[in-house]
Amino acid sequence: MKQMQNQKQRNKKLLNIYLRIYKLVQSVKQMKICLIRNKY
């Protein structure tokens, strides 16, 4: 029972890390798009 709890918590942490990375990537893409638009 406790094992399952630990597994869930670990999954949650991984999901949070993944979400953070995803948001970071999205913001970087936005920045690049803005930079490209400003150049032309």
NUKEKOL-211056 format. One line per field, with one value per atom (N, C-alpha, C, CB): residue number from 1; residue in one letter; atom name; x, y, z. Coordinates in steps of 0.1 Angstrom, whole numbers, padded with zeros to 4 digits. Glycine has a CB too. Layout:
BEGIN
nr	(NUM, ...)
rest	(a, ...)
atom	(CA, ...)
c1	(X, ...)
c2	(Y, ...)
c3	(Z, ...)
//
This chain:
BEGIN
nr	(1, 1, 1, 1, 2, 2, 2, 2, 3, 3, 3, 3, 4, 4, 4, 4, 5, 5, 5, 5, 6, 6, 6, 6, 7, 7, 7, 7, 8, 8, 8, 8, 9, 9, 9, 9, 10, 10, 10, 10, 11, 11, 11, 11, 12, 12, 12, 12, 13, 13, 13, 13, 14, 14, 14, 14, 15, 15, 15, 15, 16, 16, 16, 16, 17, 17, 17, 17, 18, 18, 18, 18, 19, 19, 19, 19, 20, 20, 20, 20, 21, 21, 21, 21, 22, 22, 22, 22, 23, 23, 23, 23, 24, 24, 24, 24, 25, 25, 25, 25, 26, 26, 26, 26, 27, 27, 27, 27, 28, 28, 28, 28, 29, 29, 29, 29, 30, 30, 30, 30, 31, 31, 31, 31, 32, 32, 32, 32, 33, 33, 33, 33, 34, 34, 34, 34, 35, 35, 35, 35, 36, 36, 36, 36, 37, 37, 37, 37, 38, 38, 38, 38, 39, 39, 39, 39, 40, 40, 40, 40)
rest	(m, m, m, m, k, k, k, k, q, q, q, q, m, m, m, m, q, q, q, q, n, n, n, n, q, q, q, q, k, k, k, k, q, q, q, q, r, r, r, r, n, n, n, n, k, k, k, k, k, k, k, k, l, l, l, l, l, l, l, l, n, n, n, n, i, i, i, i, y, y, y, y, l, l, l, l, r, r, r, r, i, i, i, i, y, y, y, y, k, k, k, k, l, l, l, l, v, v, v, v, q, q, q, q, s, s, s, s, v, v, v, v, k, k, k, k, q, q, q, q, m, m, m, m, k, k, k, k, i, i, i, i, c, c, c, c, l, l, l, l, i, i, i, i, r, r, r, r, n, n, n, n, k, k, k, k, y, y, y, y)
atom	(N, CA, C, CB, N, CA, C, CB, N, CA, C, CB, N, CA, C, CB, N, CA, C, CB, N, CA, C, CB, N, CA, C, CB, N, CA, C, CB, N, CA, C, CB, N, CA, C, CB, N, CA, C, CB, N, CA, C, CB, N, CA, C, CB, N, CA, C, CB, N, CA, C, CB, N, CA, C, CB, N, CA, C, CB, N, CA, C, CB, N, CA, C, CB, N, CA, C, CB, N, CA, C, CB, N, CA, C, CB, N, CA, C, CB, N, CA, C, CB, N, CA, C, CB, N, CA, C, CB, N, CA, C, CB, N, CA, C, CB, N, CA, C, CB, N, CA, C, CB, N, CA, C, CB, N, CA, C, CB, N, CA, C, CB, N, CA, C, CB, N, CA, C, CB, N, CA, C, CB, N, CA, C, CB, N, CA, C, CB, N, CA, C, CB, N, CA, C, CB)
c1	(0008, 0000, 0009, -0009, 0019, 0028, 0035, 0037, 0039, 0046, 0039, 0049, 0026, 0017, 0018, 0003, 0017, 0017, 0029, 0015, 0041, 0053, 0054, 0065, 0049, 0049, 0041, 0043, 0029, 0021, 0028, 0007, 0034, 0042, 0053, 0047, 0060, 0071, 0065, 0079, 0054, 0048, 0044, 0035, 0039, 0035, 0046, 0028, 0058, 0070, 0074, 0081, 0074, 0079, 0070, 0079, 0057, 0047, 0050, 0033, 0053, 0055, 0068, 0057, 0078, 0090, 0088, 0102, 0080, 0077, 0069, 0069, 0060, 0052, 0061, 0041, 0070, 0079, 0087, 0088, 0093, 0101, 0092, 0107, 0080, 0071, 0068, 0058, 0065, 0063, 0075, 0058, 0086, 0099, 0101, 0111, 0099, 0101, 0091, 0099, 0078, 0068, 0072, 0054, 0077, 0081, 0093, 0084, 0102, 0114, 0109, 0124, 0099, 0094, 0088, 0084, 0080, 0074, 0084, 0065, 0094, 0105, 0111, 0116, 0114, 0120, 0111, 0124, 0098, 0089, 0089, 0075, 0089, 0089, 0102, 0088, 0113, 0126, 0126, 0137, 0121, 0120, 0111, 0115, 0100, 0090, 0097, 0077, 0104, 0110, 0121, 0116, 0127, 0138, 0133, 0146, 0121, 0116, 0106, 0110)
c2	(-0012, 0000, 0013, 0000, 0013, 0024, 0026, 0023, 0014, 0015, 0022, 0000, 0020, 0026, 0041, 0021, 0045, 0060, 0066, 0061, 0060, 0065, 0067, 0056, 0056, 0057, 0068, 0043, 0071, 0082, 0095, 0082, 0097, 0109, 0111, 0109, 0101, 0102, 0106, 0088, 0100, 0103, 0118, 0095, 0123, 0137, 0146, 0139, 0142, 0150, 0151, 0145, 0139, 0138, 0147, 0124, 0146, 0154, 0169, 0150, 0173, 0187, 0191, 0189, 0183, 0187, 0188, 0176, 0178, 0178, 0190, 0165, 0194, 0206, 0219, 0208, 0219, 0231, 0232, 0230, 0221, 0220, 0224, 0207, 0219, 0222, 0237, 0214, 0243, 0257, 0265, 0262, 0261, 0267, 0267, 0261, 0256, 0254, 0263, 0239, 0263, 0272, 0286, 0270, 0291, 0305, 0308, 0309, 0299, 0301, 0302, 0289, 0293, 0294, 0307, 0282, 0312, 0325, 0336, 0328, 0335, 0345, 0345, 0343, 0333, 0332, 0338, 0317, 0335, 0340, 0355, 0334, 0361, 0375, 0381, 0379, 0375, 0380, 0379, 0371, 0369, 0367, 0378, 0353, 0380, 0391, 0404, 0390, 0407, 0420, 0422, 0421, 0412, 0413, 0418, 0400, 0412, 0415, 0427, 0403)
c3	(0000, 0000, 0000, 0012, 0009, 0010, -0003, 0022, -0009, -0022, -0033, -0027, -0033, -0043, -0041, -0043, -0029, -0025, -0030, -0010, -0028, -0032, -0047, -0027, -0054, -0068, -0074, -0074, -0067, -0072, -0070, -0064, -0058, -0056, -0066, -0041, -0069, -0078, -0092, -0080, -0096, -0109, -0109, -0112, -0098, -0097, -0099, -0083, -0092, -0093, -0108, -0084, -0114, -0128, -0137, -0133, -0134, -0142, -0141, -0138, -0128, -0126, -0133, -0110, -0133, -0140, -0155, -0137, -0160, -0174, -0178, -0178, -0170, -0172, -0172, -0162, -0163, -0162, -0175, -0150, -0179, -0191, -0203, -0193, -0204, -0215, -0216, -0214, -0204, -0204, -0208, -0190, -0204, -0208, -0223, -0200, -0228, -0243, -0250, -0247, -0245, -0252, -0252, -0245, -0240, -0239, -0248, -0224, -0249, -0258, -0272, -0256, -0276, -0290, -0292, -0292, -0283, -0284, -0286, -0272, -0278, -0279, -0293, -0268, -0298, -0311, -0322, -0314, -0321, -0331, -0330, -0328, -0318, -0317, -0323, -0302, -0320, -0326, -0341, -0320, -0346, -0361, -0367, -0365, -0361, -0366, -0365, -0358, -0354, -0353, -0363, -0339, -0368, -0377, -0391, -0379, -0395, -0408, -0408, -0414)
//
